[in-house]
Amino acid sequence: MKIKVERAVFQDALKQVQSVVPSKTVLPIVANVKIEASEDGSIVLTATQIDLTYVASVHGEVSKPGSTTIPAKLLLSAVQK
């Protein structure tokens, strides 16, 4: 996956999605945010607490579509720096 998106736009969407990520969890995957990038330029961020899911979408340049998960707090920290 290879994407290019305006930092401020991505950061705002990530902050919204990260707000549902629990601080302590039994399932480590729940602390992650899922990023899906499509060829049409849509980038979808998804986070869940099992019973609650938040999805945010932004538009960017996607040169290689794909999906991955990454710890939400780690990603937000990197984007803010």
VOZARO-279256 format. One record per residue: residue number from 1; residue in one letter; x, y, z of N, C-alpha, C, O in turn. Coordinates in steps of 0.1 Angstrom, whole numbers, m for minus. Layout:
N
pos	code	n_X	n_Y	n_Z	ca_X	ca_Y	ca_Z	c_X	c_Y	c_Z	o_X	o_Y	o_Z
NUM	a	X	Y	Z	X	Y	Z	X	Y	Z	X	Y	Z
...
END
This chain:
81
pos	code	n_X	n_Y	n_Z	ca_X	ca_Y	ca_Z	c_X	c_Y	c_Z	o_X	o_Y	o_Z
1	m	9	m12	0	0	0	0	9	12	0	19	13	8
2	k	6	22	m9	13	34	m9	3	45	m12	m4	46	m22
3	i	3	55	m2	m7	66	m3	0	79	m1	11	80	5
4	k	m7	90	m6	m2	103	m4	m15	111	0	m24	112	m8
5	v	m15	117	11	m27	125	16	m22	137	24	m11	136	30
6	e	m29	148	24	m26	159	31	m26	156	46	m35	150	51
7	r	m15	160	53	m13	156	67	m24	161	76	m29	153	84
8	a	m28	173	75	m39	178	83	m52	171	82	m59	168	92
9	v	m55	167	70	m67	160	67	m67	146	73	m76	141	79
10	f	m55	139	71	m53	126	76	m53	126	91	m59	117	98
11	q	m47	136	97	m46	137	112	m59	139	118	m62	133	128
12	d	m68	147	112	m81	150	117	m89	137	117	m96	134	127
13	a	m89	130	106	m96	117	105	m91	107	115	m99	99	121
14	l	m78	106	116	m72	97	126	m75	100	140	m78	91	148
15	k	m76	113	144	m80	117	157	m94	112	160	m97	108	171
16	q	m103	114	150	m117	109	152	m118	94	154	m125	90	163
17	v	m111	87	146	m111	72	147	m105	67	159	m110	58	166
18	q	m94	74	163	m86	69	175	m94	72	188	m91	65	198
19	s	m103	80	187	m111	83	199	m119	71	205	m123	71	216
20	v	m122	61	196	m129	49	201	m120	38	205	m124	28	210
21	v	m107	40	203	m97	29	206	m96	29	222	m92	39	228
22	p	m99	18	228	m98	17	242	m83	18	247	m74	13	240
23	s	m81	23	259	m68	25	265	m63	11	269	m51	9	268
24	k	m71	3	275	m67	m11	279	m77	m21	272	m89	m19	272
25	t	m71	m31	267	m79	m41	260	m73	m55	262	m61	m57	263
26	v	m82	m65	261	m77	m79	262	m72	m83	248	m63	m92	247
27	l	m79	m78	238	m75	m81	224	m66	m70	218	m71	m59	216
28	p	m54	m73	216	m44	m63	211	m48	m57	197	m45	m45	195
29	i	m55	m64	189	m59	m59	176	m69	m47	177	m70	m39	168
30	v	m76	m46	188	m86	m36	190	m79	m22	192	m85	m12	191
31	a	m66	m22	196	m58	m10	198	m53	m5	184	m47	6	184
32	n	m56	m12	173	m51	m8	160	m62	m1	152	m74	m1	155
33	v	m58	7	142	m66	13	132	m64	6	119	m52	3	115
34	k	m75	3	112	m73	m4	99	m74	7	88	m82	16	88
35	i	m64	6	79	m63	16	68	m65	8	55	m58	m1	52
36	e	m75	12	48	m78	6	35	m77	17	24	m83	27	25
37	a	m69	14	14	m67	24	3	m71	17	m10	m67	6	m14
38	s	m80	24	m18	m85	20	m30	m79	27	m42	m74	38	m40
39	e	m80	21	m54	m75	27	m66	m81	40	m69	m76	49	m76
40	d	m94	42	m65	m101	55	m68	m97	66	m59	m102	77	m60
41	g	m87	64	m50	m82	75	m41	m89	76	m28	m85	85	m20
42	s	m98	67	m25	m104	67	m12	m96	60	m1	m91	49	m4
43	i	m94	66	10	m87	60	21	m96	59	33	m101	69	38
44	v	m99	47	38	m108	45	48	m101	40	61	m93	31	61
45	l	m104	48	72	m98	44	85	m109	39	94	m120	44	95
46	t	m106	27	100	m116	21	109	m110	17	122	m99	11	122
47	a	m117	19	133	m113	15	146	m126	10	153	m137	14	150
48	t	m124	1	163	m135	m6	169	m132	m8	184	m121	m10	188
49	q	m143	m9	192	m143	m13	206	m151	m26	207	m156	m29	217
50	i	m152	m33	196	m161	m45	195	m175	m42	193	m182	m45	183
51	d	m181	m35	203	m195	m31	202	m198	m18	196	m209	m14	193
52	l	m187	m10	193	m188	3	187	m177	4	176	m165	1	179
53	t	m180	8	164	m171	9	153	m172	23	147	m183	29	145
54	y	m160	30	145	m160	43	139	m152	42	126	m142	36	125
55	v	m158	48	115	m152	48	102	m151	62	97	m160	70	98
56	a	m139	66	92	m137	79	86	m131	77	72	m123	67	70
57	s	m134	85	63	m129	84	50	m123	97	45	m128	108	48
58	v	m111	96	39	m105	108	33	m101	105	19	m101	93	15
59	h	m98	115	11	m94	113	m3	m79	117	m4	m75	127	1
60	g	m72	109	m12	m58	111	m14	m54	105	m27	m62	100	m35
61	e	m41	104	m29	m35	98	m40	m30	84	m36	m22	82	m28
62	v	m36	74	m43	m32	60	m40	m25	54	m52	m31	52	m62
63	s	m12	52	m50	m4	46	m61	m3	31	m60	m1	24	m70
64	k	m6	26	m48	m6	11	m47	m17	8	m36	m15	10	m24
65	p	m28	3	m41	m39	0	m31	m36	m12	m22	m27	m20	m25
66	g	m43	m12	m11	m41	m23	m1	m47	m19	12	m54	m9	13
67	s	m44	m27	22	m49	m25	35	m40	m30	46	m32	m40	43
68	t	m40	m24	58	m31	m28	69	m37	m24	82	m47	m15	82
69	t	m32	m29	93	m36	m23	106	m23	m19	113	m12	m24	110
70	i	m24	m9	121	m13	m3	128	m18	3	141	m29	8	142
71	p	m10	2	152	m15	7	165	m18	22	163	m11	30	158
72	a	m31	26	167	m36	39	165	m28	50	172	m25	60	166
73	k	m24	48	184	m16	58	191	m2	60	185	2	71	184
74	l	4	50	181	17	51	174	16	58	161	24	67	158
75	l	5	55	153	3	62	140	0	77	143	6	86	136
76	l	m9	80	152	m12	94	155	0	102	159	2	113	155
77	s	8	96	168	21	102	172	30	105	161	36	116	160
78	a	31	96	152	40	98	140	35	109	131	42	117	126
79	v	22	109	129	16	119	120	17	133	126	19	143	119
80	q	15	134	139	16	147	146	30	153	145	32	165	145
81	k	40	144	145	54	149	144	58	152	130	69	156	127
END
